[in-house]
Amino acid sequence: MELARSLVGSSPAALTVEGLSWGPSHRAPIVRDLSFVVAPGEMLALVGPNGAGKSSLLRCLYRYHRPTAGTVRLDGVDLWSLPPRATARRIATVLQEPASDFGLSVAEIIELGLTPHQHDGSPHGYASVEAALELLGLAPLAARDFASLSGGEKQRVMLARALVQKPDLLILDEPTNHLDIRHQLEVLALLAALPTTIIVSLHDLALASAHADRVLVIADGRQAALGPPLEILTPAAIRETFAVETAIDSHPATGRPRFSFHLEPRR
């Protein structure tokens, strides 16, 4: 994982969220009164039902939505007091929405991650692009048009672009959505090994449990639970949040929790 370590910032960020609420103008908040701290180097998994407010929360954390109440602090500094370029030097994102390709190749898309550092005297450059291509298994695709790739390949390219940005905080919104099973496992293992702070939203509770240090459960825009996966992802909690029944045992190969879901039989 030495190659991966060369692609992140030198100072994993601490993120502090206090009383955060956000919603469109003249409408009820989508997320309400959220407060939590993410320690430097920690991986926090964000889970919850569709429409719970996970993506809205993440948009507040990477400075897309300004909170209507509360604060987001990066190493103690209000995120909205920082210039946009300073924020981009420290925070990188991988989003659900398909990226625009502008007729660029895979290597050119990844190279866009260098943009925040182009005028700050930083020595890292195309060597980072080559390292990211190798790390994500994209070297054979470097000259391909980005638009010609599959959804899973595009997702790996966008993760490579984010890593080239050398973030101190990496925020990912459902990064495994378009990936096959092997690439899901590889990407989560890679993220867990990175010496940077990571906040990632996931639908797959098994992946969250296997790789995250802590899990934040969002339900109806509110903070339902926060803590280590084994304490938070219990059958009772999953029933309360997702309205499904759960059987949890240990995976025979890894020893990690294995989840099986079913609907409660109708009476």
N, C-alpha and C positions, 0 to 999 in steps of 0.2 A: 504493500500500500504506500510505498515511498513516493510513487508517481502521483497518487492522489493527494498526498500531503503537500506536494509542490504547487498545487492548484487552488489552495485556499489562503485566506489572509493570515497574518501572523498573530492577530489578537482577536480570538473569538469574543463576540459581543455578548453583553448582558442586556436583556430586554425586560423592561418593567411596564406593565399595563395597569393603570389605575382608573377604576370607575368608567371604563370606556363604553360609550353608547354611540350608535350611528344608525341613521335612516335617511331616506330621501326627504327633501324639503316638504314640510306640511303633511308628513305621514308619520305613522307610529314607527318607533325605532325597530330595526331588524335585529340588531344586537343590543343588549341592555346590561349596563352595570357590570362589566367584566373586569376582574382584577386578578392578575397572576404575574409571576416572575419566571423568566427562563434564564437559567444560569449559563455562564460562558461554557461552550463545548457541549451543552446538553442537546439531546434530540427530544423534542416535544411533538407527540402525535395528536392531531386534532380529529376527533370522530364525532359523528352525530347523524341523524336522519337527513334525507334530502330536504332542503329548505330550512334547515336549522339555523343558518347564518354563518357557516364556516367560511365560505368565500368572502362574505362581507367583512368578517373579522380580519381575514388575511389582507384584504385591500387596505384596511386601516393600518396594518403593521408594516406594509411596504410603501406607505405614503401615497396611495392612490385616492383613498377617501380620508378627508379630514374628520376626525371624530366630532360629533355634535356635543359630546360631553366627555370629560376625562382626558387622560394623557397617555401617550406612548413615548417611553424614554429609551434611548439607545446609549448604554453606558452612562446613564444619569442625565443625558441631554435630551430635551424635548425634540422629537423627530422633526416637528414642523418648524423648528428654529434653525435647522441645518439647510444649507443650499442644496438644490437638487443634485448637483454633481457630487458633492460630499456624501450624500446619501447613496448614490449609485456606486461609489467606490467601496462601500461597506456592505450594502444589501443587494443580493441578487435574487431573482425570482424565476420560477418555472410554473407556468400557468396552464389551465385546462384549455383555453381558447387556442384554436389553430393559429400558428404564427404566419404573418405575411412573409413571402419569400423575396419579393422585389426582383425576381430573376437571378438570384444569387446561388452560388454553389454551396455545398455543405460546409466546406472550409471557410468560405466567406461569411456565412451565417455565424459560425463559431467565433470568427475573428471580431465580430461586432461586440463581443464581451470585453474587448480591449478598450473600447471607446471611452469609458469614464477615466481611464488612466493615461490617455494620450498626451496630456499637457502637464502632468505632475512630476515628470522626471523619473517615473518608475521604469526600472530596467527590463521588466518582463514584457515579452512581445510574442513573436510568432512561435517561439519554442513552446509557449503555453498552449497554443492552438494544436501543435503536433502532439503534445502530451495528452491533451483532452481527446483528440482523435483516437489515440492508441488506447487510452483508458476505457473509453466507451465502445470500443470495437468498431469504430467508424472510419478507420484509415482507408479501407478499400472503397469507401463511398465519398471520399474527400472532394473529388471533382464532379460528382453527380449534381444535377439540379435539385435543389431542396424540394421543389414542387413535385418531383417524381418519386419521392420516398413514400413508404407506408406510414400510417399513423404512429406506429411504434418506433420506427426509425426517426421520424421527426421529433418525437419526444426525447429520444436519446441525444439528438443534436442540440435541442434546447437546454438539456441538462449540461452538455459540454460547454455551450455558450456561457451558461451561468457560472460554471467552474472557472472558466478563463477570466471571468470578472474578479476572481480571487476574493470572494466575499468573506466577511467576518460573521455575517448572518445570511443563511440561505433559507428562503421561504418557497415551499412547493405546494401547489394545489392539485391534489390527485395525480401525482406524477406517474403512477403505474396504470392509469386507465387504459392506455392503448398498447400496453406491453404484453407479450406472451408470458407464460409462467416462468420460464427460465430468466428472462430479462427482468421481470418483477423482483425475483429473489436476488439477482445480481445487483440491481440498482439499490434496493434497500440495504443490502450488505455493504455496498460502497458508501452510501450515506452514513450508515452507522459507524464506519471506520474513519470518516473525515474529522479532522481536529478543528471543527468549526461549530457554531451554534446553528441548529436546524429546527425549523418549525414546518411540519408537513401534515396536510390533511389526507386522510385515508378512509376508504370505504371498508377495506379488508381488515377486520379486527385481529386476525391471526398475524398479519404483517406488523400491525401496530404493536401487538403484544410481544412479538419476537424481537423487534429492533429498537423500539422507543425506550427512553429512560423513564418518561412519564407520559400519561395520557390525559388530555383535557376533553371532556365530554360536553358538547353543546346541544341543548334541546330548547326549541322555541326561542332561540336567541339569547338564552341565559346559560350560565355556567352550571352544569348539573353535577360535575364531579371532576376532581383533579388529583392525580397521584400515580404511584407505580402501577403498571398494567395489571399485575396479579391482584392488586387490591381493588382496582376500579372496574375491571371487566369481569364481573361476576354474573352468574345466571340471573340473579334478581335485578341487577343494574341494567343488564341488556334487555330484560323483559320490560322494564320501566321505560327505557329510552327508545327501543326499536320495536316493541310489541311482538317479539318472537321468543320462543323457548330455546334454550341453549344447553347442550351437553358439552362439558369441557373435560378433556383428558390430556395425557402427555403424548407427544409425537414419538413413535418408537425409535426414530433415528436421531432426532435432535434433543428430545426431552423437553421441548418447548410446548406451551399450551396449544392444543388443537381444538378448534371450535366446530361443532355441528349444530345447525339451526333447523327448527321446524315450527310450523304454526300449531298453536294449541287446537286440538280437535274441537269442532263445533258440537254443541250438545243439543 
